[in-house]
Amino acid sequence: MCRIYSMIIGRCFLILQKLFAMVQFLKKYKLFIIVLFALSAVILFLFNTALTPKKYLQVYTPADVNPELVDSTVQYVAKNHKIADFSFTNQNGKTITQEDYKGKIYVADFFFTTCPTICPIMTTNMAWLQEQIKNDPKVMLLSHSVTPDIDSVPVLKEYALKKGVMDSKWNLVTGKKEDIYYIARKSYLAVKTTNSSELYDMVHTENFILVDSQGRIRGFYNGTNLDKEVEGEKNMKQLLEDIKWLSANEK
C-alpha cells in the first residue's frame, strides 16, 4: 500500500514539475506570446473584413431604368442625375419646394386619392414606414398626386387625416399636372404614360423611390410589398434597412 502511495506522490510531483517548467517557459516568452495572439487577432479581423461584402447602394440614372418610366429627352443620361427643383402645394396649403428636403433622405411615390387598387396598400405601407422613421430628423416622405385636378388641398387634407399623415414628416402634394408629369418621368423615373390622347396623362407604378441627401436616386422598392421576398425586387423592409444605412453613413 505504501508503495502505491509513493508512486502516486511521485507522479504528482512530476506533473507539478512539468507545470512549473511550463509556467517558466511562458514567463520567458510572454512578450512573444502576447504579440503572437495580437497578430492572430488582427489577421482574423482582416480576413473577416475582406470576406464580408460591404453594403453599397447604387446611384441610379435614367440609363439604368426601364425606358417606359423615363421621358425620352433624358433616357440616355448615364451620370450626374439628380431630382430637379420643384414647387408643389401640400395637404395644408403650404408651398413645398426642394428647400424643404434639402439635406434630407426621403422616400417619394406617386398616387391618387380615388385609386381603388394599389394606392390603399401603398399608403398603408408608407404609413408603416412613417412610424419607423418618425424619430429620425434626417428622413422624410413625399407623395405626389397624379390626378392633381381632382386632388385639391381639401381632398388631400381629408385623405391625410384618414391615413394618419404626420405633417412634419410626410407631404402629400398637388400642383400643375405638367409639373408632376415632368418630375415623375424626368427626375423620379417612376411613372408610365397612357395610350390616352390627353396631354400629360400618367399611370403611376407601385414604386417607392429612395432619394439621398444629395438628391440622387439610391433605390426603387415595391410599395405594395411589406416583407415578402420576390426575386428581382426590393420590399418595404429592405427600404427601411437602406434608409437606416444611408442615415448612418451619410455625412
Backbone hydrogen bonds, N-H to C=O, Kabsch-Sander energy under -0.5 kcal/mol:
donor,donor_aa,acceptor,acceptor_aa,energy
5,Y,1,M,-2.2
6,S,2,C,-2.3
7,M,3,R,-2.1
8,I,4,I,-2.3
9,I,5,Y,-2.7
10,G,6,S,-2.4
11,R,7,M,-2.4
12,C,8,I,-2.5
13,F,9,I,-2.4
14,L,10,G,-2.1
15,I,11,R,-2.5
16,L,12,C,-2.5
17,Q,13,F,-2.3
18,K,14,L,-2.3
19,L,15,I,-2.5
20,F,16,L,-2.7
21,A,17,Q,-2.6
22,M,18,K,-2.4
23,V,19,L,-2.5
24,Q,20,F,-2.4
25,F,21,A,-2.1
26,L,22,M,-2.8
27,K,23,V,-2.5
28,K,24,Q,-2.2
29,Y,25,F,-2.1
30,K,27,K,-1.1
33,I,29,Y,-2.6
34,I,30,K,-2.6
35,V,31,L,-2.5
36,L,32,F,-2.5
37,F,33,I,-2.6
38,A,34,I,-2.5
39,L,35,V,-2.9
40,S,36,L,-2.3
41,A,37,F,-2.3
42,V,38,A,-2.2
43,I,39,L,-2.5
44,L,40,S,-2.5
45,F,41,A,-2.2
46,L,42,V,-2.6
47,F,43,I,-2.4
48,N,44,L,-2.4
49,T,45,F,-2.5
50,A,46,L,-2.5
51,L,47,F,-2.2
52,T,48,N,-1.2
58,Q,56,Y,-0.5
60,Y,58,Q,-0.7
60,Y,217,I,-2.7
63,A,77,V,-2.2
64,D,61,T,-1.9
65,V,62,P,-1.3
69,L,66,N,-2.4
70,V,67,P,-1.4
71,D,185,R,-1.9
74,V,71,D,-2.0
75,Q,71,D,-0.6
77,V,74,V,-1.9
83,I,215,G,-2.4
88,F,96,I,-2.6
89,T,174,T,-2.7
90,N,94,K,-2.7
93,G,90,N,-2.1
96,I,88,F,-3.5
97,T,95,T,-0.5
98,Q,86,F,-0.8
100,D,97,T,-1.4
101,Y,98,Q,-1.0
102,K,99,E,-0.8
103,G,213,S,-0.8
104,K,101,Y,-2.2
105,I,138,K,-3.0
106,Y,211,V,-2.3
107,V,140,M,-1.7
108,A,209,I,-2.4
109,D,142,L,-1.8
111,F,144,H,-2.6
115,C,112,F,-1.7
122,M,118,I,-2.7
123,T,119,C,-3.2
124,T,120,P,-2.0
125,N,121,I,-2.3
126,M,122,M,-2.4
127,A,123,T,-2.4
128,W,124,T,-1.8
129,L,125,N,-2.2
130,Q,126,M,-2.6
131,E,127,A,-1.8
132,Q,128,W,-1.4
133,I,129,L,-1.8
134,K,130,Q,-0.9
136,D,133,I,-2.0
139,V,136,D,-1.7
140,M,105,I,-2.2
141,L,169,K,-2.9
142,L,107,V,-2.5
143,S,171,N,-2.9
144,H,109,D,-2.6
145,S,173,V,-2.4
146,V,111,F,-2.5
150,I,147,T,-1.7
151,D,147,T,-2.7
152,S,150,I,-1.9
156,L,152,S,-2.7
157,K,153,V,-2.6
158,E,154,P,-2.3
159,Y,155,V,-2.2
160,A,156,L,-2.8
161,L,157,K,-2.4
162,K,158,E,-2.0
163,K,159,Y,-2.0
164,G,160,A,-0.7
164,G,161,L,-0.5
165,V,160,A,-2.6
167,D,165,V,-0.7
169,K,166,M,-1.8
170,W,166,M,-2.7
171,N,141,L,-1.7
173,V,143,S,-3.2
173,V,171,N,-0.6
174,T,89,T,-2.5
180,I,176,K,-2.1
181,Y,177,K,-2.6
182,Y,178,E,-2.5
183,I,179,D,-2.1
184,A,180,I,-2.1
185,R,181,Y,-2.1
186,K,182,Y,-2.8
187,S,182,Y,-0.5
187,S,183,I,-1.1
188,Y,183,I,-2.7
189,L,184,A,-0.5
190,A,184,A,-2.0
191,V,69,L,-0.7
192,K,203,V,-2.6
194,T,201,D,-0.8
201,D,198,E,-1.3
203,V,192,K,-2.9
205,T,190,A,-0.8
208,F,221,Y,-2.5
209,I,108,A,-2.9
210,L,208,F,-0.5
210,L,219,G,-2.5
211,V,106,Y,-3.1
211,V,209,I,-0.6
212,D,216,R,-2.7
215,G,212,D,-2.1
217,I,60,Y,-0.5
218,R,210,L,-3.4
219,G,210,L,-0.9
221,Y,208,F,-2.1
222,N,234,K,-3.1
223,G,206,E,-3.1
223,G,221,Y,-0.9
225,N,222,N,-1.6
226,L,224,T,-0.6
230,V,228,K,-0.7
233,E,230,V,-1.7
236,M,225,N,-2.7
237,K,226,L,-2.1
239,L,235,N,-1.8
240,L,236,M,-2.5
241,E,237,K,-2.0
242,D,238,Q,-2.4
243,I,239,L,-2.4
244,K,240,L,-2.3
245,W,241,E,-2.0
246,L,242,D,-2.6
247,S,243,I,-2.9
248,A,244,K,-2.0
249,N,245,W,-1.8
250,E,246,L,-2.8
